[in-house]
């Protein structure tokens, strides 16, 4: 005689049910949030958090195509706002900020943004569709034409997410890349950051929203609250993220 636990039977028929009958929360998050939101998910009470990290544009496209996360956390405000207008997520909240920097290997002699225009310098940049690529082009548009054109001429790759830019730097395939300050901190000494002039720094704000199709709206709301004031906020600060602007 085969005996099946009632909790297992119920879990198999209830959406959002995780291991051991615990509720399951699915989070789509920008790749730059991997370290902090993994830590937050591991300590989140009341649900098993399953996080999927990728470029914000890729995640937004998946939601538009019918993917069903409970929470979407983006490295900008644009994608959450668009999805909100399309009726796919609830009103977004800004939960953190970051700083765009130029990252170079720790041994690099590059020390200024203008030096990226030197012939032969290999630069990795984000694709225009991802927030880090959009932010990078925002500052390049403000540079003198000769400097801007020199930097653009040295771009060797346009990456789909910020983690790919870091990988290029780690592999020696790039001499410099535009990433977030938190990515340099997470590299553990392998990279060094060059801060951009204050008048060129874009506002890098992260926004999150509960997906309209979520079967765990209450838990998802609590997850967002923790990003603003709670365990999630603490994990973000430890990773170097700034409070919301």
Residue frames relative to the residue before (quaternion, step in Angstrom):
aa qw qx qy qz dx dy dz
X 1.0000 0.0000 0.0000 0.0000 0.00 0.00 0.00
X 0.2466 -0.7760 0.5657 0.1303 3.57 -0.82 0.99
X 0.1497 -0.7898 0.5922 0.0558 3.55 -0.77 1.10
X 0.1083 -0.7942 0.5970 0.0315 3.57 -0.72 1.08
X 0.4904 -0.6698 0.4761 0.2903 3.55 -0.85 1.01
X 0.5241 -0.6384 0.4656 0.3179 3.56 -0.98 0.88
X 0.6378 0.5365 -0.3421 0.4340 3.61 0.99 -0.77
X 0.6290 0.5265 -0.3354 0.4634 3.59 1.09 -0.70
X 0.6447 0.5175 -0.3200 0.4628 3.57 0.97 -0.89
X 0.6718 0.4949 -0.3001 0.4621 3.56 0.88 -0.93
X 0.6519 0.5265 -0.3187 0.4430 3.57 0.94 -0.89
X 0.6477 0.5346 -0.3212 0.4376 3.56 1.02 -0.77
X 0.7467 0.3917 -0.2158 0.4924 3.57 1.15 -0.49
X 0.6655 0.4835 -0.2997 0.4832 3.58 1.27 -0.10
X 0.4166 -0.7015 0.5120 0.2687 3.63 -0.71 1.03
X 0.8082 0.2851 -0.1978 0.4758 3.57 -1.11 0.68
X 0.5118 0.6314 -0.4322 0.3907 3.56 1.19 0.32
X 0.2009 -0.8119 0.5422 0.0801 3.56 -0.74 1.09
X 0.7969 -0.2879 0.2217 0.4826 3.51 -1.32 -0.36
X 0.8355 0.1850 -0.1491 0.4955 3.54 -1.08 0.79
X 0.6381 -0.5481 0.3276 0.4303 3.58 1.16 0.46
X 0.4791 0.6703 -0.4380 0.3596 3.58 1.28 0.05
X 0.5509 -0.5985 0.4583 0.3581 3.58 -1.10 0.66
X 0.2566 -0.7640 0.5765 0.1348 3.54 -1.18 0.64
X 0.1359 -0.7831 0.6054 0.0436 3.55 -0.93 0.97
X 0.1741 -0.7935 0.5781 0.0771 3.59 -0.72 1.08
X 0.0837 -0.8086 0.5823 -0.0089 3.55 -0.71 1.15
X 0.1709 -0.7295 0.6548 0.0995 3.55 -0.96 0.98
X 0.0902 0.8272 -0.5451 0.1023 3.61 -0.61 1.07
X 0.6046 -0.5640 0.4351 0.3564 3.54 -1.21 0.67
X 0.5976 -0.6207 0.3725 0.3447 3.56 -1.01 0.82
X 0.6154 0.5583 -0.3590 0.4251 3.63 1.08 -0.53
X 0.6495 0.5098 -0.3077 0.4728 3.59 1.29 -0.23
X 0.3533 0.7965 -0.4572 0.1780 3.58 1.27 -0.14
X 0.7186 0.4648 -0.2775 0.4366 3.61 0.66 -1.03
X 0.7263 0.4516 -0.2560 0.4506 3.57 0.77 -1.05
X 0.7225 0.4265 -0.2730 0.4707 3.61 0.87 -0.82
X 0.5550 0.5543 -0.4071 0.4680 3.59 1.19 -0.31
X 0.6539 0.5011 -0.3057 0.4774 3.58 0.96 -0.87
X 0.6546 0.5108 -0.3091 0.4637 3.57 0.95 -0.87
X 0.6620 0.5162 -0.3065 0.4488 3.57 0.92 -0.89
X 0.6439 0.5376 -0.3234 0.4380 3.56 1.02 -0.78
X 0.7572 0.3741 -0.2007 0.4964 3.60 1.09 -0.67
X 0.4600 0.7030 -0.4403 0.3168 3.59 1.28 -0.11
X 0.3154 -0.7821 0.5164 0.1489 3.55 -0.76 1.06
X 0.7955 0.3609 -0.2440 0.4212 3.56 -1.09 0.73
X 0.7999 0.1122 -0.0810 0.5840 3.57 1.23 -0.06
X 0.4105 -0.6344 0.5868 0.2909 3.51 -1.30 0.45
X 0.1987 -0.8046 0.5528 0.0868 3.59 -0.53 1.18
X 0.0800 -0.7727 0.6293 0.0220 3.53 -0.81 1.07
X 0.0977 -0.8303 0.5487 0.0071 3.57 -0.45 1.24
X 0.1305 -0.7617 0.6318 0.0594 3.54 -1.08 0.85
X 0.1269 -0.8269 0.5473 0.0245 3.58 -0.62 1.16
X 0.2141 0.7440 -0.6078 0.1766 3.56 -0.98 0.93
X 0.7027 -0.3910 0.3379 0.4891 3.55 -1.26 -0.21
X 0.5862 -0.6080 0.4017 0.3540 3.58 -1.01 0.79
X 0.6365 0.5372 -0.3320 0.4428 3.59 1.04 -0.74
X 0.6398 0.5275 -0.3146 0.4620 3.57 1.03 -0.84
X 0.6734 0.4971 -0.2937 0.4616 3.58 0.92 -0.92
X 0.6394 0.5171 -0.3231 0.4684 3.58 0.99 -0.83
X 0.6427 0.5194 -0.3204 0.4631 3.58 1.01 -0.81
X 0.6410 0.5232 -0.3254 0.4576 3.58 1.01 -0.77
X 0.6331 0.5139 -0.3293 0.4761 3.59 1.03 -0.74
X 0.6473 0.5142 -0.3162 0.4653 3.58 0.98 -0.81
X 0.6991 0.4641 -0.2619 0.4767 3.57 1.12 -0.66
X 0.6941 -0.5143 0.2636 0.4293 3.57 1.28 0.16
X 0.4112 0.6886 -0.4972 0.3308 3.60 1.22 0.09
X 0.2674 -0.8279 0.4846 0.0905 3.55 -1.00 0.84
X 0.0688 0.7871 -0.6103 0.0571 3.62 0.31 1.12
X 0.4850 -0.6213 0.5136 0.3391 3.54 -1.31 0.13
X 0.7912 0.1230 -0.0307 0.5983 3.57 1.12 -0.76
X 0.1190 -0.7552 0.6400 0.0769 3.55 -1.11 0.76
X 0.0326 -0.7911 0.6104 -0.0208 3.60 -0.73 1.12
X 0.1075 -0.8372 0.5361 -0.0111 3.55 -0.48 1.26
X 0.4934 -0.6530 0.4891 0.3014 3.57 -1.24 0.49
X 0.7355 0.2555 -0.2306 0.5836 3.56 1.21 0.48
X 0.5149 -0.6120 0.4814 0.3585 3.56 -1.28 -0.17
X 0.5251 0.6830 -0.3942 0.3199 3.58 1.22 -0.44
X 0.7153 0.4535 -0.2809 0.4513 3.60 0.70 -1.02
X 0.6562 0.4830 -0.3413 0.4687 3.67 0.85 -0.74
X 0.6446 0.5200 -0.3287 0.4538 3.59 0.98 -0.77
X 0.6385 0.5207 -0.3253 0.4640 3.58 1.00 -0.80
X 0.6786 0.4858 -0.2929 0.4666 3.58 0.89 -0.92
X 0.6068 0.5440 -0.3486 0.4629 3.56 1.12 -0.64
X 0.6667 0.4942 -0.2996 0.4706 3.59 0.92 -0.89
X 0.6834 0.4699 -0.2750 0.4864 3.57 1.17 -0.61
X 0.5125 -0.6856 0.3917 0.3374 3.58 1.30 0.04
X 0.5134 0.6749 -0.3987 0.3492 3.58 1.22 0.36
X 0.7715 0.1493 -0.1142 0.6078 3.61 1.23 -0.34
X 0.5562 -0.5703 0.4784 0.3695 3.53 -1.31 0.33
X 0.7254 -0.4196 0.2859 0.4647 3.60 -1.26 0.15
X 0.4009 -0.7408 0.4843 0.2367 3.63 -0.71 1.03
X 0.2001 -0.7365 0.6292 0.1469 3.53 -1.33 0.41
X 0.3851 -0.6876 0.5629 0.2490 3.57 -1.07 0.76
X 0.0920 -0.8544 0.5115 0.0010 3.58 -0.58 1.13
X 0.8127 0.0572 -0.0231 0.5794 3.62 1.17 -0.24
X 0.2108 -0.7387 0.6207 0.1569 3.52 -1.36 0.21
X 0.1454 -0.7685 0.6176 0.0829 3.54 -1.29 0.33
X 0.3383 -0.7184 0.5592 0.2382 3.58 -1.27 -0.04
X 0.3547 -0.7123 0.5652 0.2176 3.54 -0.91 0.95
X 0.0130 0.7929 -0.6074 0.0471 3.58 -0.90 0.97
X 0.4287 -0.6057 0.5734 0.3472 3.51 -1.36 0.04
X 0.1711 -0.7853 0.5893 0.0821 3.57 -0.77 1.04
X 0.0093 -0.7714 0.6361 -0.0133 3.54 -1.05 0.86
X 0.6118 -0.5136 0.4180 0.4327 3.62 -1.16 0.36
X 0.6327 -0.5907 0.3466 0.3615 3.56 -1.02 0.79
X 0.7015 0.4590 -0.2666 0.4755 3.61 1.12 -0.63
X 0.4447 0.7309 -0.4364 0.2785 3.61 1.24 -0.15
X 0.4036 -0.7001 0.5380 0.2398 3.55 -1.19 0.63
X 0.4789 0.6552 -0.4506 0.3720 3.61 1.25 -0.08
X 0.0138 -0.8329 0.5522 -0.0326 3.58 -0.82 0.99
X 0.7745 0.2543 -0.1494 0.5596 3.59 1.24 -0.24
X 0.6334 -0.5413 0.4022 0.3795 3.55 -1.20 0.59
X 0.6510 0.5500 -0.3270 0.4083 3.59 0.89 -0.90
X 0.6144 0.5786 -0.3455 0.4104 3.59 1.14 -0.59
X 0.5402 0.6177 -0.4084 0.3998 3.59 1.22 -0.24
X 0.6265 0.5489 -0.3358 0.4398 3.59 1.23 -0.33
X 0.4520 0.6858 -0.4600 0.3374 3.61 1.24 -0.08
X 0.5268 -0.6405 0.4503 0.3307 3.61 -0.88 0.90
X 0.7801 0.3360 -0.2584 0.4601 3.55 -1.01 0.85
X 0.5338 0.6073 -0.4174 0.4147 3.60 1.24 -0.17
X 0.2535 -0.7777 0.5598 0.1326 3.59 -0.81 1.01
X 0.0658 -0.8237 0.5626 -0.0257 3.56 -0.60 1.19
X 0.1761 -0.7395 0.6401 0.1111 3.54 -1.13 0.81
X 0.0316 -0.7985 0.5997 -0.0417 3.55 -0.94 0.95
X 0.5491 -0.6150 0.4424 0.3529 3.57 -1.14 0.45
X 0.5802 -0.5526 0.4641 0.3777 3.54 -1.20 0.55
X 0.6074 -0.5903 0.3769 0.3749 3.63 -1.01 0.68
X 0.6577 0.5451 -0.3146 0.4139 3.61 1.12 -0.57
X 0.6807 0.4480 -0.2976 0.4973 3.61 1.21 -0.32
X 0.6517 -0.5616 0.3294 0.3891 3.61 -1.02 0.69
X 0.6671 0.4989 -0.3344 0.4407 3.62 0.84 -0.86
X 0.6440 0.5064 -0.3197 0.4761 3.59 1.10 -0.62
X 0.6396 0.5211 -0.3125 0.4708 3.55 1.05 -0.78
X 0.6525 0.5044 -0.3106 0.4727 3.58 0.94 -0.90
X 0.6490 0.5351 -0.3188 0.4368 3.59 0.94 -0.88
X 0.6865 0.4708 -0.2846 0.4755 3.57 0.90 -0.88
X 0.5640 0.5973 -0.3740 0.4305 3.56 1.19 -0.54
X 0.7124 0.4221 -0.2681 0.4923 3.59 0.91 -0.86
X 0.6152 0.5529 -0.3574 0.4338 3.60 1.04 -0.66
X 0.6188 0.5569 -0.3433 0.4349 3.59 1.07 -0.69
X 0.6802 0.4986 -0.2841 0.4561 3.58 1.18 -0.55
X 0.5680 0.6138 -0.3812 0.3942 3.60 1.23 -0.20
X 0.6153 -0.5015 0.4311 0.4291 3.60 -1.21 0.31
X 0.6395 -0.5910 0.3285 0.3660 3.57 -0.96 0.84
X 0.6689 0.5095 -0.3187 0.4375 3.60 0.85 -0.92
X 0.6658 0.4927 -0.3006 0.4728 3.58 0.97 -0.87
X 0.6497 0.5235 -0.3146 0.4525 3.58 0.96 -0.90
X 0.6876 0.4791 -0.2912 0.4613 3.58 0.86 -0.95
X 0.6269 0.5399 -0.3361 0.4500 3.58 1.07 -0.71
X 0.6578 0.4949 -0.3039 0.4796 3.59 1.00 -0.83
X 0.6707 0.5024 -0.3047 0.4527 3.58 0.86 -0.91
X 0.6263 0.5420 -0.3360 0.4485 3.59 1.09 -0.69
X 0.6976 0.4686 -0.2647 0.4730 3.58 1.21 -0.50
X 0.4684 0.6711 -0.4539 0.3525 3.60 1.25 -0.01
X 0.1690 -0.8164 0.5495 0.0536 3.55 -0.65 1.16
X 0.8107 0.0361 -0.0289 0.5836 3.60 1.16 -0.39
X 0.2040 -0.7331 0.6375 0.1203 3.52 -1.24 0.66
X 0.1859 -0.8573 0.4781 0.0430 3.53 -0.28 1.33
X 0.5330 -0.6726 0.4250 0.2879 3.60 -1.12 0.70
X 0.7927 0.0366 -0.0411 0.6072 3.60 1.25 -0.22
X 0.6603 -0.5560 0.3345 0.3781 3.54 -1.18 0.58
X 0.6019 0.5676 -0.3701 0.4226 3.62 1.04 -0.63
X 0.6228 0.5382 -0.3422 0.4532 3.59 1.12 -0.57
X 0.6092 0.5292 -0.3501 0.4756 3.59 1.12 -0.61
X 0.6362 0.5199 -0.3192 0.4723 3.57 0.97 -0.87
X 0.6402 0.5301 -0.3228 0.4527 3.58 0.98 -0.83
X 0.6303 0.5300 -0.3327 0.4595 3.59 0.99 -0.80
X 0.6557 0.5007 -0.3043 0.4762 3.59 0.99 -0.81
X 0.6536 0.5218 -0.3065 0.4545 3.57 0.97 -0.87
X 0.7172 0.4577 -0.2399 0.4676 3.56 1.02 -0.84
X 0.4883 -0.6665 0.4326 0.3607 3.58 1.25 -0.22
X 0.4691 0.6826 -0.4361 0.3519 3.57 1.28 0.23
X 0.7610 0.1960 -0.1412 0.6021 3.58 1.29 -0.19
X 0.3995 -0.7080 0.5367 0.2260 3.55 -1.16 0.71
X 0.7916 0.0154 0.0255 0.6103 3.56 1.19 -0.54
X 0.0086 0.7966 -0.6043 0.0107 3.55 -1.21 0.50
X 0.4235 -0.6727 0.5426 0.2713 3.52 -1.19 0.56
X 0.1308 0.7782 -0.5955 0.1508 3.57 -0.56 1.20
X 0.5818 -0.5536 0.4423 0.3992 3.57 -1.29 -0.25
X 0.6428 -0.5337 0.3858 0.3914 3.55 -1.19 0.54
X 0.6383 0.5416 -0.3300 0.4362 3.60 1.03 -0.73
X 0.6141 0.5456 -0.3536 0.4474 3.60 1.12 -0.59
X 0.6337 0.5104 -0.3288 0.4793 3.57 1.06 -0.73
X 0.6424 0.5189 -0.3236 0.4619 3.58 0.97 -0.83
X 0.6780 0.5040 -0.2863 0.4520 3.57 0.97 -0.87
X 0.5905 0.5972 -0.3633 0.4033 3.59 1.20 -0.44
X 0.3807 -0.7908 0.4279 0.2159 3.58 1.29 -0.09
X 0.7791 -0.3498 0.1786 0.4886 3.59 0.94 0.82
X 0.5530 0.6267 -0.3916 0.3848 3.58 1.23 -0.19
X 0.7644 0.2646 -0.1444 0.5700 3.55 1.24 -0.51
X 0.2107 -0.7376 0.6267 0.1373 3.52 -1.32 0.44
X 0.3025 -0.7721 0.5310 0.1744 3.59 -0.98 0.78
X 0.2044 -0.7228 0.6486 0.1231 3.51 -1.21 0.72
X 0.3179 -0.7685 0.5232 0.1860 3.56 -0.50 1.16
X 0.4421 -0.6779 0.5260 0.2615 3.53 -1.12 0.73
X 0.6163 -0.5223 0.4132 0.4202 3.60 -1.14 0.45
X 0.6127 -0.6079 0.3601 0.3542 3.58 -0.95 0.91
X 0.6986 0.4819 -0.2887 0.4432 3.60 0.95 -0.79
X 0.6773 0.4735 -0.2949 0.4797 3.59 1.27 -0.11
X 0.5398 0.6589 -0.4028 0.3350 3.59 1.18 -0.44
X 0.3191 -0.7448 0.5493 0.2041 3.60 -0.72 1.00
X 0.5050 -0.6023 0.5089 0.3509 3.55 -1.25 0.36
X 0.0998 -0.8026 0.5880 0.0120 3.56 -0.50 1.23
X 0.0693 0.8139 -0.5658 0.1123 3.56 -0.17 1.32
X 0.2627 -0.7568 0.5854 0.1247 3.55 -1.04 0.92
X 0.0655 -0.8027 0.5927 0.0118 3.59 -0.88 0.96
X 0.1153 -0.7848 0.6070 0.0474 3.54 -1.16 0.67
X 0.0498 -0.7965 0.6025 0.0106 3.54 -1.21 0.52
X 0.4631 -0.6273 0.5466 0.3054 3.54 -1.29 0.47
X 0.4334 -0.6984 0.5062 0.2611 3.57 -0.86 0.95
X 0.5457 -0.6448 0.4282 0.3210 3.57 -0.96 0.87
X 0.7132 0.4546 -0.2621 0.4648 3.60 1.08 -0.67
X 0.3846 0.7498 -0.4729 0.2572 3.59 1.24 0.09
X 0.3109 -0.7384 0.5692 0.1847 3.55 -1.05 0.82
X 0.7074 0.3720 -0.2310 0.5547 3.56 1.35 0.03
X 0.0178 0.8614 -0.5073 0.0190 3.57 0.86 0.99
X 0.6578 0.5150 -0.3202 0.4466 3.58 0.96 -0.84
X 0.6695 0.4815 -0.2936 0.4834 3.58 0.91 -0.89
X 0.6400 0.5279 -0.3244 0.4544 3.57 0.99 -0.83
X 0.6375 0.5211 -0.3171 0.4706 3.57 1.05 -0.78
X 0.6513 0.5002 -0.3136 0.4767 3.56 1.04 -0.75
X 0.5970 0.5539 -0.3502 0.4628 3.56 1.11 -0.69
X 0.6665 0.4934 -0.2971 0.4734 3.59 0.93 -0.89
X 0.6246 0.5381 -0.3386 0.4534 3.58 1.00 -0.78
X 0.6571 0.5166 -0.3029 0.4578 3.56 1.05 -0.77
X 0.6024 0.5417 -0.3536 0.4675 3.58 1.19 -0.50
X 0.6933 0.4670 -0.2651 0.4805 3.56 1.11 -0.70
X 0.7931 -0.0717 0.1026 0.5960 3.56 0.89 -0.97
X 0.6366 0.4992 -0.3589 0.4655 3.57 0.01 1.23
X 0.8279 -0.2296 0.1671 0.4836 3.51 -1.24 -0.52
X 0.6462 0.5267 -0.3227 0.4482 3.56 0.99 -0.79
X 0.6424 0.5172 -0.3157 0.4691 3.57 0.98 -0.85
X 0.6468 0.5180 -0.3179 0.4607 3.58 1.00 -0.83
X 0.6579 0.4976 -0.3110 0.4721 3.60 0.97 -0.82
X 0.6278 0.5314 -0.3325 0.4614 3.59 1.04 -0.72
X 0.6635 0.4960 -0.3130 0.4644 3.60 0.92 -0.87
X 0.6349 0.5291 -0.3348 0.4526 3.58 0.98 -0.80
X 0.6854 0.4720 -0.2774 0.4801 3.58 1.08 -0.68
X 0.6140 -0.5876 0.3373 0.4049 3.58 1.28 -0.11
X 0.4490 0.6722 -0.4698 0.3548 3.58 1.24 0.10
X 0.4055 -0.7090 0.5342 0.2180 3.53 -1.18 0.65
X 0.6059 -0.5312 0.4207 0.4167 3.60 -1.21 0.33
X 0.6625 -0.4993 0.3589 0.4278 3.61 -1.18 0.41
X 0.4950 -0.6653 0.4611 0.3159 3.62 -0.96 0.76
